[in-house]
Amino acid sequence: MAAAAFLLPAGGLGAASRGLAAARPQTAIRSAFTPGLFAAARPMRAASSALMMATSTYKVVVLGGGNAAGYVAKSLVEASPDTSLCIVGREEVLPYERPALSKAFLFADPPARLPGFHTSVGGGGVRQDAAWYADAGVDVKLSTEVTGVDVTTKTLTTAAGDTVVAEDALIIATGAAPIALTKTPGWGLDGVYTLRENAEGLRLYDALQAAKGEPVVVVGGGYIGMEVAAAAATVGCQVKMIYPDKHMMPRLFTPEIASHYEKYYTDKGIELLYDGRLCEEILGDDEGKVRGVVMCKDGEKTEVAAKVVVVGVGARANTQLFDGAVEMEAGGIKVNGSLESSAAGVYAIGDVATFPLAMTGGMTRMEHVQNARETAAHAVASILGKSSGDYDYLPYFYSRVFDLGWKFYGRNEGTSVTVGNLKDGLASVWVDDGKAVGVFMEGGSDADTAAMVALARNCPAVDVGALKAATSAAELLAACA
Ligand SMILES: Cc1cc2nc3c(=O)[nH]c(=O)nc-3n(C[C@H](O)[C@H](O)[C@H](O)COP(=O)(O)OP(=O)(O)OC[C@H]3O[C@@H](n4cnc5c(N)ncnc54)[C@H](O)[C@@H]3O)c2cc1C
């Protein structure tokens, strides 16, 4: 079914169409029904004056309609179906598994498209499409920008002037936004892309299709840079990656791990321009379209041609609405082990939350989908009084590029031992204070994944000499058992 069939209006879908008296929010109609396609589905609001604002009240309200929000709906509907829930989000589509955007969404034929990857398919749950939300009685206000928040009364104000009140709990799930190179000349040119939301993904897909056989520059050598470069090369673009680090994915990969992927990328025809190289300027033609970038290293400038420039240089948590209203830490909203912020009844989950990592005691913020899923479930349990303790997250990262796919569990601290190669299996184990604390593996079976989880959870004492003697990824894992 076409994605357009699932576009919901800013007025939302769910409460008005579900007929669940117990779960129905109290809607004080003071306002206009927000313009949209679903006027017929919202007769109460449609009947109101076009000049008035609406106030809706729910037990639980989620601000942000992304990955984590979808898992809040899943958990709350499973655990307490009569608790009224509203999700308010800026995007025009229902919550989805965001990692899809830089993978089969960009290169597959046919490409992955909504509604195929709505939450919670990535976490092994059902696909929560429009019918699911309607059946569950969850109100989702799409295309709705929240412009103000009162954390004391747990009230959201939308750009249209409507208010949404959370009686019991407000969950902040605003995620993060790509860092924009606004100070780089040429940033606003036609042909410069970032990738975070479905609409951006659709635009980038079209741009890559139109750039088959033509030069594409990807700025950044992290997650997004690696995945987008691989997708663009698969589409048939001539890809160059520009990043200042000595290796790809420096936050996680050791130089040894990175070198395997770097060779794979260059074998696929991707040119790597790295080690101190920065994109200093984006160049445009007379029509305002991108024609290249100026790359700089040690003061030496080089022009690199590009029909498309994709910038993936990291993200910042969307905390702006809460400046001064709740405590912040490490660039995110500080929460406790229940995921509750410094404002009572206000929770933060997913990319925007800085939470205590139980295994180390330190505060951390994680921009990874598994954390979005698990914080959502934990916040719901906390709100319902069903949590069995503090949030206890095992850091887990994964990525897929070309026909490769890696996973990492635990902490990448201490020294590391790497064994194998991309074809036969590549694995690394990090050893800190005599204990295995983190493990990376390219490929691997379900049994390997179970072994990786056990290792990262149990942190067994290991003999580095024995690890170094391993001749394969399987032997390396076995030496940690
Ligand atoms: C292209 C891409 C690929 C990724 N790949 C991987 C991967 O392979 N593995 C992995 O572990 N992680 C990956 N991630 C990270 C993962 O997607 C995020 O960790 C996850 O989406 C976080 O969920 P979230 O709900 O916190 O934020 P999001 O999913 O970003 O949702 C936040 C939502 O809030 C909305 N919002 C923000 N402010 C407002 C406002 N004021 N009013 C209304 N709505 C608002 C946004 O529009 C957005 O819809 C990827 C991310 C991207 C962008």
The ligand as a Gaussian input file, in Angstrom:
#p B3LYP/6-31G(d) Opt

LIG

0 1
 C       19.889000       7.186000       9.087000
 C       20.052000       6.569000      10.447000
 C       20.527000       5.272000      10.562000
 C       20.676000       4.677000      11.799000
 N       21.160000       3.409000      11.874000
 C       21.301000       2.823000      13.078000
 C       21.822000       1.494000      13.174000
 O       22.162000       0.866000      12.163000
 N       21.919000       0.931000      14.412000
 C       21.544000       1.614000      15.542000
 O       21.664000       1.080000      16.639000
 N       21.049000       2.880000      15.471000
 C       20.933000       3.503000      14.272000
 N       20.446000       4.779000      14.199000
 C       20.071000       5.475000      15.439000
 C       18.612000       5.195000      15.814000
 O       17.789000       5.358000      14.698000
 C       18.215000       6.148000      16.927000
 O       18.968000       5.799000      18.070000
 C       16.725000       6.082000      17.243000
 O       15.975000       6.534000      16.150000
 C       16.410000       6.942000      18.468000
 O       15.025000       6.955000      18.675000
 P       14.328000       8.256000      19.317000
 O       12.879000       7.968000      19.359000
 O       15.060000       8.664000      20.526000
 O       14.580000       9.414000      18.236000
 P       13.946000       9.536000      16.797000
 O       13.691000       8.202000      16.217000
 O       14.819000      10.477000      16.040000
 O       12.538000      10.240000      17.039000
 C       12.431000      11.554000      17.503000
 C       11.185000      12.151000      16.895000
 O       10.845000      13.335000      17.591000
 C       10.384000      14.292000      16.674000
 N       10.512000      15.624000      17.273000
 C       11.647000      16.226000      17.705000
 N       11.350000      17.446000      18.191000
 C       10.014000      17.610000      18.062000
 C        9.113000      18.679000      18.363000
 N        9.540000      19.812000      18.911000
 N        7.812000      18.511000      18.074000
 C        7.366000      17.352000      17.525000
 N        8.166000      16.319000      17.213000
 C        9.473000      16.457000      17.480000
 C       11.273000      14.073000      15.464000
 O       10.694000      14.622000      14.305000
 C       11.355000      12.548000      15.436000
 O       10.312000      12.005000      14.664000
 C       20.316000       5.401000      12.967000
 C       19.865000       6.726000      12.861000
 C       19.718000       7.302000      11.613000
 C       19.248000       8.734000      11.497000

